[in-house]
């Protein structure tokens, strides 16, 4: 007859050998052979002693009540904060329970009482206590005296515990807790465990500030609340009747607030923004984020300005497998600044449509505002950053309304586009709006693998140009052009030569008479070019480093006969800039209304230093000049013909000797006058994270392309101040260790006009990074027009793992936009594994 106790012990042998490696005097009673034991009766007293020994060694009690079938093997663990995410509930229900302690008493399959160093384990849950009682049938543990819980890396500590272990349902008194994913911790009078992913803490505190060993330690910031609900499925915390304290001072009452427990998106109120402006007065914005679905969200931002009124802004984003887009709008009724309603809206949509002839890409990009002063009155206020997302004063004044369809199949591509601009005018600095395209149809044919090694393509375009005649003294037009070109590249390791032949054909239909009385015009022009170059290489050594040095001379010849084009209007054409990207091109104009009559030769040479080990380019130096054989008579309206036989000399240098240092410079030099017409020198030094300095000098004089001279110095930086004061090297390059006292950073950008002797744009700020919070103070002064500028001070407190509070506009967005190579403070630490707090 089988002894039931021994039969249960026999099933114990199915547990992994690791569970049997405990220092216990009865360990020899447990065989290491995985084969089943032969049933052999034992005296009841001896059997009970053996059971107690097995329990003390960590033998699972729950196995005693399990059927003969072996427990299914658990899947491989992932780097996840909770093991519950990797195990199905059916598997969790079969996980064994292990108990151990100094003294153990109880009844098999019913209950166990552990006295002294009591420990209970089940799956990813471990409970330690001075005294513990475990009810096997109810799977219920009651513990008292220095109780500690580790649930998948989340730790709790208190005085009294009543817990259903597998369901993780119960309560904990006088608890302290710490969460693995965020490092957040706090204290509570009671913690109610709803299940493994939901809990409620009462009379609680919440902070991410790391505790130090000092007896007088107190967190820099802490959220105190009567009740906090923690949802680890949605990674959301909900606090009621709370207050946010910073440095011991209450700074924000929170009757009800939600905050993130991780980087997951969530619905709820975002941190409010407060500001004080000389024009708008006191400003208050309270955004609300709506996480509609994993692929859809919305942000709604009401805003109040004491001197102007109230406004409402919103943004909706969506993402699908075949389309994505954004919608945004803002409305301000009866703005007291302008005595009228103000509004703005934008829409962006990109989609791939399935058609019988293949995929067609649809694109929409529309931005519209109520009046010409909108760009000046609302730039980066409230949620207006979402309305634009553009940089530069000119871009803010040109708002597109564009729709396009694009198709490609084989060697053919086709696009249909409409583009209509809204131009925001400044009476003191008016701009000429670009022509609308209503519509534009473009076709391109570029076959592959032509015989004889030829490359060829054909472009055809039809565009209807339309604009307000108040700005142009020329009629609107429908222009058609075709560009056919063929080339034959001859390539070799030591060089190349590429002859190319182009044919331009253009036709115009005007809606009014030209100066010569014509309503239409045609033009056909051929262009021939010959591009060639050589590549020489040698081993070289400079300053103790070995390089592969190249010498690359290049010659480019182009010829286009003269055709009178002075009577043709200009719709989309402008003279190209004089630089290394355009000096080796056939046409001196961008667009299709002017084709320059060129008969010139461009000569240049470039030398490069390539690192022998990595192949990276450590330095590049180049020089180029044009030799003109005949005058260029085709010019833009009002410009004089080009008669100089030798162009300006173009000099360029780029040095990246190490990844930390960089230098880039370009010089346009006139050898006839012996002066530089344009000079650009830029340098940067970036030795590590949060350490970057850049400087640029730009000078340009009046030329055929430049009507206004300028001379500017631009400096940008982000640098830890304690590194300048000394002692900064002792701290890590990123992040701040607990108790280190934090770190100060200086950040900014200055744009100074040497010609006008004044600062044009100024951004200067201080940042402070502590272990659990970051503070920013930024002063911004930007030139908005010829005679006006805007000035504001922005303050932001960022509580790591909780939220950001801003006074004024968001300084982080300003620093990202204006400071070159700026890196936001903070640590992009990965989500820790549960084994980082393994028990």
N, C-alpha and C positions, 0 to 999 in steps of 0.2 A: 504494500500500500504506500502510495506517495505521500510524503510529509509535505503539507502545504507551505510551511515556512521554507523548507529546503527547496521546494519547487520554485518559490519566488526568488530565492537566492540564485538559483540556476538561471533565471531570466535576467538577473542583474548582470550576468557575464556579457550580455549583448552590448553594454555601454562601451564607449571607446576606452582604450587602455589608459588614456590620460587621466580619467576619473579615478583610476585605481592606484595612481602614484601618490599616495599620501602616507605620511609617516605614522603608522598605526601598528601596535603590537599584534593585532589580529590579522594583518595583511597576509601572512602565509596561509591562512585559512581560505583565501580566495584564489583559486587556481588561475594561472595565466594562459592555460590552453583554451582556445576559443571553442573547443568541442563541448557539447552538453555534458553535465555531470550525470553519473549514474545515480539513480535515486537510492538513498541510504538513510534509514530513519535515524534521527538524533533524539536524545532525551529532550523533553520540552525545556528544561532549565538551560541546557547547553545551547539549544536552538535560539532562545531569547537572547542569551549572551552574545551569540554570533550575530544576530540581527542588530543589536546595539552597536557592536564593533563596526559592522558595515555602515551603519548610519553615521557613526562618528567619522568614518573615512570618507564620507561624502557620497554614499550609495543613494540612488534616487528612491525616495519613498513612493513617488507616483508610479514607478514601474511595478510595484507590488500589486497594484490594482489594474494593471494593463493586461491585455490578452497575450497569448504566446507569440503573436506576430512581432517581428522586429520593428523597431521604430524606423520610419523612412529616413534616409540620409538627407541632411539639410543641404540646400544648394550652396554654391560658393558665395562667400560674403562679398559685397560691394563696398566701396568707400562711401558709405551712407551714414548719416547721424543715427539712424534707427534701424536696428535689425528687423523690426516688424515690417519694414517695407520690402524685405527680401523673402519673407516666409509667409506662405498662405496660412489662413486661419486653421485649416484642417491639420496642418503640420504642427502649428503652435500648440494645438490642443493635446498632442501626443508628446510634448516635450516633458522630460522627467523633472522632478523636483529633488534637489539635494539639500540636506541639512547637516550641520556639524556644530559642535560646541564642547565646552568643558564637561558638562553633565547632560545626559539625555535620558528621558523617561517617556513612556507613552505606551500606546497600544498599536500593533501593526495594522495597517490599512485604515486606521481610525484617526489617530492624533499623535503628536509628538510635542514634548516640552523640552526646550533647550535652555540651560542655565549657564551663563558665563561665555563670552565670546561667541554668541549665537550667530549663525550664518545660514541663510536660505538662498538657494539659487534656482532660477527657472528661466531658461533661455537667456535673454539679454537683461534680465532683472536680478539684482543681487540686493539682499537686505541683511544688514548687520545690526545687532542690538546687544544689550546686556542680558535681556531675557526675552524669550519668544515662545509663543504657542502656535502650532500649526494644525489646522483641522483639514485632514486629507479629503474628506468627502466634499466639504464646502470650498476647498482650495483657498482657505482663509488664514491669514497670518495676523496675529496680534503681538506687537512688540513694544517694549518700553525701555527707557534708559539708554541714552546716547544712540538713538536709532539713525541709521544711515541707509539711503537707497541709491543705487546706481541703475538707472533705467536707460539702456542704450547710450550711455555717456552723459545723460542728464542726471544730476546729483541732487539729493535732498537730505537734510539732516534736521532732526528734531527730537522730541521727548516721548511722543506716544503715536503709535501707528496701528491702524486697523485697515487691512488691505486684502481684497480678493486678488490673488497674485496674477493669474492668467488674464482675467478681465481688467486688471489694474484699476479697480474701483474701490474707493474707500476714502480715508481722511488721514491727515498728518497734523499734529499739534505743534505749535511753537517751532515752525519750520524755517530753515534757511535753504535756498535753492540756487542752482547754477545750471545754465543751459549750454550744451556743447556747441551748437552751431554758431551762436553769437557771442559766447562768453558772458552774457548778461547774468546777473545774479541779484538776490535780494532776500528780504526777510518777510515773514507773514505770521500772523497769529494762528492761522489754520490754512491748510491746503486741502481742497476737496478734489480727489481724482475721479473724473467722470469715466474715462477710459484711457487707453494708452496715449491718445493724441489730444485729449481735452482735459483741462483742469481749471480750477478756480482758486485764486489766492485771496485771502481776506486781510484787511488792514496791512497792505503790502507795500514794499518798496521795490523799485526796479532801476538798475543802472548797469552800464558796461564798464565802469571804472574799476580797474584792477586793485584789489585790496593789498595793502602793504603790511609789514610786520609792526609798524608803529602803532602804539596804543591809542594815540589821538587821531588815527586815520578817519577821514570822512570822505565820501565820494564827492568829486567836483560837481557832478550833476546827478540828480536822483528824481525819479517820479514816485510820489507818494499818493496812494489811492485807497479808497475804502474797499474796492473790489477790482480785481483784474482777472479777466478771462483769457486763457491761453489756448489757442487753437493751432496745433502743430501740423495739421493737415493743410490749412490755408496759410500757415505761418503768420498769424495775426494775433496781436494782443489787443484787448479792449479794456480800457480803464474807465472807472466811474468815480465821480466825486474825488478828483485828484488835483494835485498841484505839482508843477515842475519847478524844482529848485536848482539854482546854479550858484555854487560857492556859498551855500547856506542861505541864499536869498530867494524867496519865491518870485519867479519872473513870469509865470503864465498859469492862470487857473484853467483846469481842464475838467469841466463838468462831465464830459464824455469824449473820449478820444480813442482812436485805433492807431496802432503803431506796428511796424514790421518786426517779425522775429527772424527774418532772413532777407535776402534780396528779391524774393518773389513779389510780383505785383499784387496789389490788393486795393479794394475799394475803400474809400474813406476820405476824411478831410486831410488835406496836405497842410504843411505848416503855413501859417499866415505870413503876409509880408506887410510891414509898416514902413512908411516913408514920410519925409518932410521936404517939400519942394517950394521954391519961391513963387512959382506960378500956380501950381495945383493945390498948395496948402498941404494939410495932413492927408496922407493916403493910407488906405487899408484895403488889402486884397485877401480874399479867403478862397483858395482853390479847392475844388472837390474832385477827386479822381474816382472814376467808375470803371472797374475792371469787368467789362461786359462778358468777355469770353477770352480764351487764350489768344485769339487772333483779332480781338476788337477791344477798344477802350475809348474812353472819353474823359475830358477834363473841362469842368465848368468853373469859371472864375468871376464871381461878382466883385466889384471894386467901388469904393467910395472915395471921393476927393472933395474936401470941404469947400474949396473955392470954385469947383467946376460942376459937381454933381456926381451921379452914379453911372456905372456902366456894367455891362455883362458880356463876358467873352467865353467862348467855348471852342473845343477842338475834338474831333472824332477821327480815329484812325482804324483802319481795317487791313487785313492781310489774308489772302486766299491763295490757293495753289496757282491760279492763273491771273490774278489781279490783286492790286494793292492801291491804297490811296489815303489821303488826308483831307478833311474838311475843317475849316475854321472860320469863325465870325466874331465880330465885336460890335456892340451897339451902345451908344451913349445918347440918351434923349436930352435935348436942350442943354448943350455944353455952354456954360456961362462964359467961357473964354472967348468963344466965337459967336455966341447967340444963335446956335443952330444945332440940329441933330447931327451926330457924327457916327459913321459906321465904316466897317471894313469887312471884307470876306475873301476867302481864298479857297481853292479846290485843286487838288492834284490827284490824278488817277492814271495808273498804268495797267494795261491788260493785254493778254494774248488771246486773240479770237481765232477759233478754228473755222476755216473756210474750205471749199472744194479745191482751191488752188494752193492750199498751205496755210501756215500760221500768219496772222496779221496782228501787228502790235499797235494798240491804241494808246495814245498819250494825251492827257489834258493837264494844263497848268495855267490857272487863271487867278489873278489877284486884282482886286478893285477896292478903292476907298472913296469916301464921300467928297473930299475936297483937296485942294492943292497944299493946304497946311498940315495935312494929316501926318506926313513923314516927320515933320518938325515937332508936332505937339505930342505924338504918341510913341516915339521911338523907344523901344525897350521898356515901356511902362506896362505894368500888370502882365498880361499874357500876350502883349504885342510882339514879343520876340517870336512867338509861334506864328504870328501873322506874316512875318517877313522871312526870317531865316537867311537874310542876305547881308552882305557886308559892303561898306563903301557908300558914300553919300549919293553918288550918281545912280547906283543900283536901286537905292530906296526911292528914287524919283522916277524911275522907269518901271512900270508894273506891266507884266505881260498878260495877254489873254491868248493862249495858244492851244490848238488842237491838231493832232497829227495821226496819220495812219501810215504804217510802214510794213512793206512786204519784201521778202527776199526768197529767191528760189534759183538754185544753181548759179549761173553767171549773171542773173538779172536781179535788180533791186528797184523798188518803186516806193515813193513816199508822196503823200498828199498832206499839205500843211496849211493852216491858217494862223495868222499872228496879227494881233491888234494891240497896240500899246496904249496905256494911260500914262500921260506925262504930267508930273506934278511940278508946276512952274514956281520959281522964286522970282519976284519982280526985280530984285537986285542982281540975280545971277541966272538969267533965263537960259534954257537949253533948247536946241532944235530937236524936236522929236523924230525918231527914226520912222521910216515908211512902214505902213502896215502892208501885210502880204495877204491878199484876199482873192484867191488862194495862191499857193505855190505847189506845183506838181514837178517832181524830179524823178528821172529815170537814169539808171546806170547799167551798162553792160561791160563786164570785165571777165572775159573767158580765160580759162586756165589751160596750160599745156599746149600753147600754140606751136606750130612747126618753126624750125630754124631758131628756136630759143627766143622768139619775139614776145614782148609784153605789149598788150594793147587794151584800150578801154574807150568807151563812148559815153558821154554824159549829155543828157538832154534836160532842159528846164523851161518851164513856163511859169511866170509870176505876174500877178496883177498888183502893181504898186499903187497905194492910195494914201494920201496925207492931207492935212489941213492946208489949203492954199495960202493961208495967212503967213505961214512960215517958209514957203518955197515960192520962188519966182519961176516955176517951171510946171508943166502939166503932169498929171498922173499918167501912167502908162501901163501897157501889157507888153512884157518883154519875153522873148523866146531866144534861147541860145542853145547851141550844140558845140561840144568840145570833143574832138576825136584825136587820139594820140597813140603813137606806136614807138617803141624803143627796143633796142637790142643790147642788153648788158653783156659785156665781155669781162668775165671775172677770173682772177688768178690770185694765188697767194701773195704775190708781190704788188698787186695793184688792180685797177679796174679802169674801164672806159665804157661810157654809155652814151651813144648818140640817140637823140629823141626828136621826133617830128610831131608838131601839133597843128591843128586847124581849128580856128575859132570862127563860128558863124553866128551872128546876132541879128535879131529883127525886133523893131519897136513899133507899137501902135499907140499913139497918144490921144488923150481926150481933149486936147487943145492944140493950137498952132504953136510951132516953134518960132524962134526969131527969124528963120529963113522962110517961114510960111508952110513948112512941111507938117504933115500929120503922121508920117511914118518914116522909118529909116532902117537901113540894112548895113551890115558891115561883115566882111570876111577877111581874115588875116591868118597867114601861116607863121609859125615860129619854129626855129631850129635851135637846138642846144646840144652841146657836147660836154659831158662831165667826165673828168679823168682824175686819177690819183695814184700815188705810189705809197708803199709801206716799207720802211726800212726798220730793222730791229738790231739791237745790240745789248749785251750785258753791261750793266753800269753799277757803280757803287757810289752812294752819296751819304755822308754823315754816318758811316758805319752800317748802312743798310744796302742790301743788294736788290737791284731792280732790273726789269726788262724795259729798256728805253726805246721808244718808237720815234721815227721821223716821218711825217705824213704830208708831203707836198700835194697840193690839189690845184687843178686848173679847170675853170668853168667858162665856157664861151656860149653866148646866146645871141641870136639875130632875129629881129622882127622888123619887117619893112614899115615905113611910115604910112598911116592913113589918117586923114584929118578927122578928129573926133571932138573938136571943140564945140560943135553945135549940139552934141548929144547931152541930155541931162544926166545927172548922177543920182542913183537911187540906193545902191548898196555898196559903194566903192569908196575907198580911202587909200592914201599912200601908206605903204607898209613901213614899219619901223626899220631903222638901219641897225642890224645886229647880225650875229653869226647864223641865226636861223633863216634870215631872208637874203643874205648877200649871195647865196648860191641858188637863186631862183630866177625863173625866166621873166616874170612880170614884176614891176616896181609897185604895183597896185594890188590891193585885195578887193575882190569883187569882180564884176563882169561888165562894168560900164566903161572902163578904160583899159586898153592894152598898150603898154609902153613900146615905142619904137626903139628897140635896143640893138646896139651893135657894140658889145663890150666883152671884155675878158676879165674874169675875177681870178686873182692869184692869191693863194694862201698856203700856209704851212702850220702844222700842229705837231707838237711833241708831247708825249705822255710818259709818265713813270708808273709802271705796273709792278706791284709788290711781287717778288719772286715766289713767295710761299702761298699767298692767298689770291693773287690775281687782281686785287683791289687797286683802283686808280688812286695813287698817292698825289699826283700833280698833273696838271695839264696847262700848256701854254700855247697860245695861237695868235696869228697875225694874218690879216687879209686886207686886200685893196682892189678896187676896180679900175680898169683901164678902159676908157671910153673912146671909141674910134670915130664917133659922129655924135652930133648934138641930139639930145632927147627932146623932141618937139611936143610930144603928147604929155600933157600935164593935167592936174586938177584945175577946176575953174579958178582964175585969178592968180595962178602960180606961173612963174617965169620958166622958160625952157632951161634945161640943164646943159650947160656948155663946157663945164670943167672936164678936162680929159682925164685927170686923176681924181678919184674920190678921196674922201677922208680915209685915214688908216684906222682899222679896227683892231684893237689889241685886247686880248682876254687872258685871264689866268685864274685857275682854280686849284687850290691846295687843300688836300685832306691828309696831312702827314700822319695823323693818328685819328682814331675815331672821336677823340675829344675836341680836336682843333679843326677849324675849317675856315677857308678864305676864298672869296669869289670876287673878281673885279673885272670891269669892262671899261675901256677907254676909247673914245672916238676923238681922234687927233687930226687936226687940219695942218698938213705940212707947209702949205703956202703961207698961212698966217702965223704959223708956229704956236698955236694955242689949242687947248682941248675944248671941244664943243660939248662933250658930255662925259661925265665920269661917274662910275658907280663902284664903290668899294664896300664890301660887306664881310664881316668876320664874326665867328661865333666860337664859344668855348663851353663845352658841356661835359664836365668830368664825371657826372653821375646823376642819379635821380634827384630832382628838386634843385639842381645846380646848373644853371645856364645863363650865359651872358652873350648878347649879340649887339653889334653896332654896325650901322650902315651910313655911308656918306654918299649923297646923290647931288650932282650938279649938272644942269643943262642950260645952255645959252640959246638965244634965238636962232633958229635955222628955218629951212623951208618947211619943216614938219612941226616945229615948235614955235608957237607965237608968244609965249610968256616964259621968261627965264625963271629959274628957281634954284635954290641951294639949300639943302636940308640935311640935318643930322638926326638919325633915328637910333635910339638906344633902348634895348629891352633886357630884362633880367629877372631871374628868380634865384635867390641865394640865401642860405641859412646865416643869420647874423652871428650866431655864436661861433661859426667857423672863422669869421673875421676877428672876433674877440679872442679866439683861442679856446681850445678844449673841444671844438666841434668834431674833430677826427675821432674822439673816443666813443662817439655814439654811432649807432648803425646808420647806414646810408638811407634807409627807409624806415619809417615808423619810430616810435618813441617807447622806450622801455618803461614799465611801471616804476614810479618813484624817481624818474630821472629829472623831473622838473619841467619837461617840455622843451620846445625849441622854437625860436623866433626866426621868421623868414621875411626878407624884403622882396617885393615883387613890383614890377611896374614897366612902363614904356613911356618914353619922352620923344616927341617929334618936334624939333626946333628948326625954325626958319632962320638960317644965317643971313638971308637977304633982308628980311623984315625985322630981324633981331627980336623975335618973340616965339613963345611956345605955341605951336598950332594945336596939338593934341597932347594931353597929359593924363596918365594913369599911374598913380602911386599908391601902394598899399603895404600893409603889414599883415602877416599871417602867423598864427601861433598854433602849434600842434602839440597837444598833450596826449596821454595814453588813451583817453576816451572821448575827447572832444577837440574840435578845431575852430579857431576864431579868425575872422577876416575883417579888416577895415580898409576900404578902398576909396580914394578920391579920384573922381573922373571929371575931366573937362574936355569936351569935344567941340570942334568947330562945326557948326551946323550950316552956316551961310557966310557970306562975305563979311557981314557986320554983326553976326550974333553967334553965341556959343551957349552950350548948356553945361552946368556944373552940378554935381550931386555927390553926396557921401553915402556909401553903402556899408552896412554892417551885417555880418552873418555869424551865427553860432551853429555849428554842426555837431550834434551829439551822435557819436558813432553808435550804430546799431539802434538808433531811435528816430531822429528827425533833424531837420534844419530849420532854424528861425532866422529870418532876414529882416533887416530894417532898411527900407528903400528897395531898389531893384536888386536882382540877384548878382552879387559881385563875382561869383564863380563863373557865370556865363560871360561877363565882361572880360575877365582875365583869360579865359579860354579863347575868346575872339581876338583879343588885341596883343597879348604877350606871346612872342614867338617861342615855340617849344615849351610852353607852360605845362606843367604836370600837376594836377590837383593833389593836394596832400591827402594822405590816407594810405592804408595798406590793403592791397588787393590779395588778401590771404584766401587760399582755397578753403572750402568747407572741410573742417577737420574730420578725420575718421573717428569712429566711436572708440577705437583702440587708443586714441590720445588721452582718454580718461578711463582706460580699461581697469576693471576691478577683478 
